[in-house]
Amino acid sequence: MAAIDTIYNYYLSTYGNNTYNRYDTHKKSELRSIYNQMVKVNKNTPLYKVLGMEEGNASEFAIDLKEASLNLEKTAHSLSAPDDVKKGLFKKKVAASSDEAHVKVNYVGDGDSSELTDTFTLSVKNLATGQTNEGNYLDPSRKDFTAGVYTFDLQNTASTYEFQFTVAGTDTNKDVEEKLAKLINTANVGVDAKINKGSDGREALVLSSKETGLTADEKFLFNITPGTDTGSKVAMNLLGIDAITEDAKSSTFILNGAEHHSLANKFTINKEFEITLLGEHDDGDAATVGFENDVDAIMENVSRLVNAFNSTLSIANKYDASSNPSSSKLRHDMAVISNGMRDRLESMGLMVQNNGSVVINRDSLSAAVKADTTGAIFNELNAFKNAAAARASQIAINPVDYMNKVVVAYKNPGREFSAPYATSMYAGMMMDTYM
């Protein structure tokens, strides 16, 4: 009982805090397949005794090896997710523009509507702009406004708002303009107000729409009219903010040779590309928009796979030949994968070491990913991933196969039978330290 407690305590203290994800869960059919494999291993496995390891090391070796192989298998599966084109595969791509100074792009699609190979050209003729009403430039220290209460209406494309402001006898022109700027900005009516200072020191209240572009039936984005009383009309004449000094206009761009217009400088194309226009092109210039390999994401995924592969291989070094002579079998079975693909892996910057572990040359891998236009590098990465996953699956079914052991009793040849109650996650393992 004490031995079992020791095993569980080791497992919980070492792996109890591991995080889990969707690849730790299985369908009934997957669980049935794993169970059948375990039963088959038990059916054909003789009874044996573990040798050459100190008390407790045998169970720790089995646990460490099983967890490492499961992590490798899980990592490989996470890089093979067929239901998420954007997140799962080595072939993670991002939308890119050849001219980010004029056209910025972001992918906003779901990854299901195309093979992520769309490309198009876009030339910006003019940007969408908002409406501007620039008022009269007044001497900020003068008191041109008569004390009183004044009103004006601001009409935008949705509603009409009435504004009222009071001028005190001590208010200067600057005081009045600042008071109006604050009033309009806090009203949140789709118009920004600020004060511009001219080269001669005079200042003007300037109103700008937050929206851009005009539809065919619109004449303005906002319109200002003074109240019907004489005082309000005189005050508006002084301010001059009721006159449009710059009309709003829509953006114009050439998409694959055809002219298009948009009310804003940000819009989507085919519900996949979010386009932001930043500047106007010279005649004949254009940006090419499409997909390119997301080098950072691919580097991260390759690192995850390599780390999981090396972690499994490192179990053989943790329990070296002095305590487990059979650890060389684990080294061989893992290293045969990387050594067998040495030339192909090293051509993309995955350097295979003498012990079979893999070290990433990030510069070489980045250059290979950027240069790849046919998908050859991803075929090689997938081949390495699949081979590692297949080996990990075999190890996870029976990690004790990699222990040094002596056979105690063979099964009766030709009359083996399934013993489901003997089936365990460590097939055929007998941990009796007193034998």
C-alpha positions as CSV (number, residue, x, y, z in Angstrom):
1,M,0.0,0.0,0.0
2,A,2.9,2.3,0.8
3,A,4.4,1.7,-2.6
4,I,1.1,2.6,-4.3
5,D,0.9,5.8,-2.2
6,T,4.4,6.7,-3.3
7,I,3.5,6.3,-7.0
8,Y,0.3,8.4,-6.7
9,N,2.1,11.1,-4.7
10,Y,4.8,11.3,-7.4
11,Y,2.2,11.5,-10.1
12,L,0.1,14.2,-8.4
13,S,3.1,16.3,-7.3
14,T,4.7,16.2,-10.8
15,Y,1.8,16.2,-13.2
16,G,-1.2,17.1,-11.0
17,N,-1.1,20.8,-12.0
18,N,-1.0,20.2,-15.7
19,T,-3.5,22.1,-17.8
20,Y,-5.8,20.3,-20.1
21,N,-7.4,21.1,-23.5
22,R,-9.7,19.6,-26.0
23,Y,-7.1,17.0,-27.1
24,D,-7.3,15.4,-23.7
25,T,-10.8,14.3,-24.4
26,H,-11.9,11.5,-26.7
27,K,-14.9,10.1,-28.5
28,K,-16.3,6.8,-27.5
29,S,-14.8,5.2,-30.6
30,E,-11.3,6.6,-29.8
31,L,-11.5,5.3,-26.2
32,R,-12.6,1.9,-27.5
33,S,-9.7,1.8,-29.9
34,I,-7.2,2.6,-27.1
35,Y,-8.8,0.0,-24.8
36,N,-8.6,-2.7,-27.6
37,Q,-4.9,-1.9,-28.1
38,M,-4.2,-2.2,-24.4
39,V,-6.0,-5.5,-24.2
40,K,-4.1,-6.8,-27.2
41,V,-0.8,-5.8,-25.6
42,N,-1.7,-7.6,-22.3
43,K,-2.9,-10.6,-24.2
44,N,0.5,-11.1,-25.8
45,T,2.7,-9.9,-23.0
46,P,4.4,-12.4,-20.7
47,L,4.7,-11.8,-17.0
48,Y,8.0,-10.2,-16.2
49,K,10.0,-8.6,-13.4
50,V,11.6,-5.1,-13.7
51,L,15.3,-5.1,-13.1
52,G,18.1,-2.7,-12.8
53,M,16.2,0.2,-11.3
54,E,16.1,1.4,-7.7
55,E,12.8,1.1,-5.8
56,G,10.4,3.7,-7.0
57,N,12.4,4.5,-10.1
58,A,10.5,2.0,-12.2
59,S,7.1,3.5,-11.6
60,E,8.5,7.0,-12.0
61,F,10.1,6.1,-15.3
62,A,6.8,4.6,-16.6
63,I,4.8,7.7,-15.5
64,D,7.3,10.2,-16.9
65,L,7.6,8.4,-20.2
66,K,3.8,8.0,-20.6
67,E,3.2,11.6,-19.8
68,A,5.9,12.8,-22.2
69,S,4.6,10.6,-25.0
70,L,1.0,11.8,-24.4
71,N,2.1,15.4,-24.5
72,L,3.9,14.8,-27.8
73,E,0.9,13.1,-29.2
74,K,-1.4,15.9,-28.0
75,T,0.9,18.5,-29.5
76,A,0.9,16.8,-32.8
77,H,-2.9,16.6,-32.8
78,S,-3.2,20.3,-32.0
79,L,-1.1,21.1,-35.1
80,S,-3.4,19.0,-37.3
81,A,-6.8,20.6,-36.4
82,P,-8.9,20.3,-39.6
83,D,-11.7,22.5,-38.2
84,D,-9.6,25.7,-37.8
85,V,-7.8,26.9,-40.9
86,K,-6.5,30.0,-39.2
87,K,-5.2,28.4,-35.9
88,G,-4.5,24.8,-36.2
89,L,-2.0,24.1,-39.0
90,F,1.6,24.7,-39.6
91,K,0.3,26.6,-42.7
92,K,-1.0,29.5,-40.6
93,K,-1.4,32.5,-42.8
94,V,-2.1,36.2,-42.3
95,A,-3.4,38.8,-44.7
96,A,-0.7,41.1,-46.0
97,S,-0.4,44.2,-48.1
98,S,2.6,44.9,-50.3
99,D,2.2,48.6,-49.6
100,E,1.3,49.1,-46.0
101,A,2.0,52.9,-46.2
102,H,-1.2,53.2,-48.4
103,V,-3.2,50.0,-47.7
104,K,-3.5,48.1,-44.5
105,V,-5.2,44.7,-44.4
106,N,-6.5,42.4,-41.7
107,Y,-8.1,38.9,-42.1
108,V,-11.5,38.8,-40.5
109,G,-13.0,35.7,-42.3
110,D,-13.8,32.3,-40.8
111,G,-11.4,30.4,-43.0
112,D,-14.1,28.3,-44.6
113,S,-15.0,30.2,-47.7
114,S,-11.8,29.8,-49.6
115,E,-8.4,28.1,-49.7
116,L,-6.8,31.3,-48.4
117,T,-5.2,31.9,-51.8
118,D,-7.1,35.0,-52.9
119,T,-5.0,38.0,-54.1
120,F,-6.1,41.3,-55.6
121,T,-4.7,44.7,-56.5
122,L,-6.0,47.9,-55.0
123,S,-5.0,51.4,-56.0
124,V,-6.2,54.4,-53.9
125,K,-7.4,57.4,-55.9
126,N,-8.6,59.5,-52.9
127,L,-9.4,59.0,-49.3
128,A,-12.8,59.5,-47.7
129,T,-13.0,62.7,-45.8
130,G,-15.4,64.3,-43.3
131,Q,-17.2,67.6,-43.4
132,T,-15.5,70.7,-41.9
133,N,-17.1,74.0,-40.9
134,E,-14.3,76.5,-40.1
135,G,-15.6,79.6,-38.3
136,N,-14.4,83.2,-38.5
137,Y,-11.0,84.1,-37.0
138,L,-11.6,86.5,-34.1
139,D,-9.3,88.4,-31.8
140,P,-9.2,86.2,-28.7
141,S,-8.9,89.1,-26.3
142,R,-11.8,91.2,-27.7
143,K,-15.4,91.1,-26.4
144,D,-17.4,91.1,-29.6
145,F,-20.3,89.1,-28.2
146,T,-23.1,90.9,-26.3
147,A,-24.1,89.4,-23.0
148,G,-27.1,87.1,-23.4
149,V,-28.5,83.7,-24.0
150,Y,-28.2,82.3,-27.6
151,T,-29.3,79.1,-29.4
152,F,-28.6,77.2,-32.5
153,D,-29.6,73.8,-34.0
154,L,-27.2,71.1,-35.2
155,Q,-28.7,68.6,-37.6
156,N,-26.8,65.4,-38.5
157,T,-27.9,62.5,-40.7
158,A,-30.0,61.0,-37.9
159,S,-31.4,63.8,-35.6
160,T,-31.5,67.5,-34.8
161,Y,-30.1,68.8,-31.6
162,E,-30.7,72.3,-30.0
163,F,-27.8,74.0,-28.2
164,Q,-28.0,76.9,-25.9
165,F,-25.1,78.9,-24.5
166,T,-24.8,82.0,-22.3
167,V,-22.4,84.9,-22.8
168,A,-21.4,86.9,-19.8
169,G,-20.4,90.5,-19.9
170,T,-16.8,89.6,-19.0
171,D,-16.5,86.8,-21.7
172,T,-13.9,87.4,-24.4
173,N,-14.1,85.9,-27.9
174,K,-11.8,83.1,-26.7
175,D,-14.0,82.4,-23.7
176,V,-17.1,82.0,-26.0
177,E,-15.3,79.7,-28.5
178,E,-13.9,77.5,-25.7
179,K,-17.3,77.3,-24.1
180,L,-18.9,76.2,-27.4
181,A,-16.2,73.7,-28.1
182,K,-16.7,72.0,-24.8
183,L,-20.5,72.1,-25.2
184,I,-20.4,70.4,-28.6
185,N,-17.7,67.8,-27.7
186,T,-19.6,66.6,-24.5
187,A,-22.9,66.4,-26.4
188,N,-21.6,63.4,-28.5
189,V,-23.5,64.3,-31.6
190,G,-20.9,63.0,-34.1
191,V,-19.1,66.3,-34.4
192,D,-15.7,67.2,-33.0
193,A,-14.9,70.9,-32.1
194,K,-11.6,72.5,-31.6
195,I,-10.0,76.0,-31.8
196,N,-7.5,76.8,-34.5
197,K,-5.0,79.6,-34.1
198,G,-4.1,81.6,-37.2
199,S,-0.7,83.0,-38.0
200,D,-1.8,86.5,-36.9
201,G,-2.9,85.3,-33.5
202,R,-6.6,85.3,-34.2
203,E,-8.6,82.1,-33.4
204,A,-11.5,80.3,-35.0
205,L,-13.9,77.5,-33.9
206,V,-13.6,74.5,-36.2
207,L,-16.2,71.7,-36.4
208,S,-15.4,68.4,-38.0
209,S,-17.7,65.4,-38.6
210,K,-16.6,62.0,-37.2
211,E,-18.2,60.3,-40.1
212,T,-16.8,60.4,-43.6
213,G,-18.3,60.2,-47.1
214,L,-21.7,61.2,-48.6
215,T,-24.4,59.0,-50.1
216,A,-26.0,60.0,-53.4
217,D,-29.0,61.7,-51.7
218,E,-27.0,63.5,-48.9
219,K,-25.9,67.1,-49.1
220,F,-24.1,67.3,-45.7
221,L,-23.2,65.3,-42.7
222,F,-24.2,68.1,-40.3
223,N,-25.9,71.4,-40.7
224,I,-25.9,74.4,-38.3
225,T,-28.7,77.0,-38.2
226,P,-29.0,79.8,-35.6
227,G,-32.1,80.3,-33.5
228,T,-34.9,82.5,-34.8
229,D,-34.1,85.5,-32.5
230,T,-32.0,88.3,-33.7
231,G,-29.3,87.9,-31.0
232,S,-28.7,84.3,-32.0
233,K,-28.4,85.2,-35.7
234,V,-25.9,88.0,-34.8
235,A,-23.8,85.6,-32.7
236,M,-23.8,83.0,-35.5
237,N,-22.6,85.7,-37.9
238,L,-19.7,86.4,-35.6
239,L,-18.8,82.7,-35.1
240,G,-19.3,81.7,-38.8
241,I,-19.6,78.0,-38.0
242,D,-22.8,77.6,-40.1
243,A,-20.9,77.6,-43.4
244,I,-19.4,74.4,-44.9
245,T,-15.8,75.0,-45.8
246,E,-14.9,71.5,-46.8
247,D,-17.5,69.0,-48.1
248,A,-17.4,65.3,-47.0
249,K,-16.5,62.9,-49.8
250,S,-16.3,59.2,-50.2
251,S,-13.1,57.2,-50.9
252,T,-12.4,56.1,-54.5
253,F,-10.2,53.1,-55.2
254,I,-9.5,50.8,-58.1
255,L,-10.0,47.1,-57.2
256,N,-8.7,44.7,-59.8
257,G,-9.2,47.3,-62.5
258,A,-12.7,48.4,-61.5
259,E,-13.5,51.7,-59.7
260,H,-15.3,51.5,-56.4
261,H,-16.4,53.9,-53.7
262,S,-16.8,53.7,-49.9
263,L,-18.2,56.1,-47.4
264,A,-15.3,55.3,-45.1
265,N,-11.6,54.5,-45.3
266,K,-12.1,51.2,-43.5
267,F,-14.3,48.5,-45.1
268,T,-14.4,44.7,-45.8
269,I,-14.1,42.8,-49.0
270,N,-15.8,39.5,-49.5
271,K,-16.4,39.4,-45.7
272,E,-12.7,38.3,-45.4
273,F,-10.4,41.2,-45.7
274,E,-10.7,44.3,-43.5
275,I,-9.1,47.1,-45.6
276,T,-7.9,50.4,-44.2
277,L,-6.9,53.1,-46.7
278,L,-4.1,55.2,-45.4
279,G,-2.9,57.3,-48.4
280,E,-3.4,58.0,-52.1
281,H,-1.4,56.3,-54.7
282,D,0.4,57.9,-57.6
283,D,-0.9,57.1,-61.0
284,G,0.0,53.5,-62.0
285,D,0.9,52.4,-58.4
286,A,-1.2,49.8,-56.5
287,A,-1.0,47.5,-53.5
288,T,-1.2,43.8,-53.8
289,V,-3.3,42.2,-51.1
290,G,-3.3,38.5,-50.3
291,F,-2.0,35.9,-47.9
292,E,1.5,35.2,-46.7
293,N,2.9,32.7,-44.2
294,D,2.7,33.9,-40.6
295,V,6.3,33.3,-39.7
296,D,5.9,34.0,-36.0
297,A,3.0,31.6,-35.6
298,I,4.8,28.9,-37.6
299,M,7.9,29.3,-35.5
300,E,5.9,29.0,-32.3
301,N,4.2,25.8,-33.5
302,V,7.4,24.2,-34.7
303,S,9.0,25.1,-31.3
304,R,6.1,23.4,-29.5
305,L,6.5,20.2,-31.6
306,V,10.3,20.1,-31.2
307,N,10.1,20.7,-27.5
308,A,7.6,17.9,-27.0
309,F,9.8,15.6,-29.1
310,N,13.0,16.4,-27.2
311,S,11.1,16.1,-23.9
312,T,10.2,12.5,-24.7
313,L,13.8,11.7,-25.8
314,S,15.2,13.3,-22.6
315,I,13.5,10.6,-20.5
316,A,16.1,8.2,-21.7
317,N,18.8,10.6,-20.3
318,K,17.0,11.1,-17.0
319,Y,17.0,7.4,-16.3
320,D,20.4,6.6,-17.8
321,A,22.0,3.3,-18.6
322,S,23.3,2.9,-15.1
323,S,19.8,2.4,-13.7
324,N,17.9,1.4,-16.8
325,P,20.0,-0.3,-19.5
326,S,16.9,-0.5,-21.8
327,S,16.8,3.3,-22.0
328,S,18.9,2.9,-25.1
329,K,15.9,1.4,-26.8
330,L,14.0,4.6,-26.1
331,R,16.8,6.7,-27.5
332,H,17.0,4.5,-30.6
333,D,13.2,4.5,-31.3
334,M,13.0,8.3,-30.9
335,A,16.3,9.2,-32.6
336,V,15.5,7.0,-35.6
337,I,12.8,9.5,-36.5
338,S,15.0,12.5,-36.5
339,N,18.1,10.8,-37.9
340,G,16.0,9.3,-40.7
341,M,14.8,12.8,-41.7
342,R,18.1,14.6,-40.9
343,D,18.8,16.0,-44.4
344,R,15.1,17.1,-44.8
345,L,14.9,18.7,-41.3
346,E,18.3,20.4,-41.5
347,S,17.4,22.0,-44.9
348,M,14.8,24.0,-43.1
349,G,16.8,24.9,-40.0
350,L,15.9,22.0,-37.7
351,M,19.4,20.7,-36.7
352,V,19.6,17.1,-35.6
353,Q,22.1,16.4,-32.8
354,N,24.1,13.3,-32.2
355,N,21.7,12.1,-29.6
356,G,18.7,12.5,-31.9
357,S,17.4,15.7,-30.3
358,V,16.5,18.7,-32.5
359,V,17.7,22.2,-32.2
360,I,16.0,25.0,-34.1
361,N,18.1,27.5,-36.1
362,R,15.5,30.3,-36.0
363,D,17.1,32.3,-38.7
364,S,17.3,29.4,-41.1
365,L,13.8,28.3,-40.4
366,S,12.4,31.8,-40.8
367,A,14.2,32.2,-44.2
368,A,12.9,28.8,-45.3
369,V,9.3,29.7,-44.4
370,K,9.5,33.0,-46.2
371,A,11.0,31.5,-49.3
372,D,8.6,28.6,-49.5
373,T,6.0,29.1,-52.2
374,T,5.0,25.5,-53.0
375,G,4.2,24.3,-49.5
376,A,7.1,21.8,-49.6
377,I,8.4,22.9,-46.1
378,F,5.0,22.2,-44.6
379,N,4.9,18.7,-46.2
380,E,8.2,18.0,-44.4
381,L,7.0,19.4,-41.1
382,N,3.9,17.3,-41.3
383,A,5.9,14.2,-42.1
384,F,8.0,14.8,-39.0
385,K,5.0,15.5,-36.9
386,N,3.1,12.4,-38.0
387,A,6.1,10.1,-37.4
388,A,6.6,11.5,-33.9
389,A,2.9,11.2,-33.1
390,A,2.8,7.6,-34.3
391,R,5.8,6.7,-32.1
392,A,4.3,8.6,-29.2
393,S,1.0,6.6,-29.5
394,Q,2.9,3.3,-29.3
395,I,4.9,4.4,-26.3
396,A,1.9,5.6,-24.4
397,I,0.1,2.3,-24.8
398,N,3.0,0.4,-23.1
399,P,5.8,2.5,-21.7
400,V,7.1,-0.5,-19.7
401,D,8.3,-2.0,-23.0
402,Y,11.3,0.4,-22.5
403,M,12.3,-0.9,-19.1
404,N,15.0,-3.5,-18.3
405,K,13.1,-6.6,-17.2
406,V,13.3,-10.4,-17.0
407,V,10.5,-12.7,-18.1
408,V,8.9,-14.7,-15.2
409,A,6.3,-16.7,-17.2
410,Y,5.4,-16.8,-20.9
411,K,1.8,-17.1,-22.1
412,N,0.7,-20.5,-23.3
413,P,1.5,-20.3,-27.0
414,G,-1.5,-20.4,-29.3
415,R,-3.9,-20.2,-26.3
416,E,-3.6,-16.6,-25.3
417,F,-6.8,-15.0,-24.1
418,S,-7.8,-11.4,-23.2
419,A,-7.7,-10.5,-19.6
420,P,-9.5,-7.2,-19.3
421,Y,-9.2,-7.0,-15.6
422,A,-5.4,-7.2,-15.9
423,T,-5.4,-4.4,-18.4
424,S,-3.7,-1.2,-17.1
425,M,-2.3,1.9,-18.5
426,Y,1.1,0.2,-18.0
427,A,0.5,-3.0,-19.8
428,G,2.0,-6.1,-18.2
429,M,3.7,-4.1,-15.5
430,M,4.5,-5.9,-12.2
431,M,6.0,-3.7,-9.6
432,D,6.8,-6.1,-6.8
433,T,10.1,-4.8,-5.3
434,Y,10.4,-7.9,-3.2
435,M,10.6,-10.4,-6.1
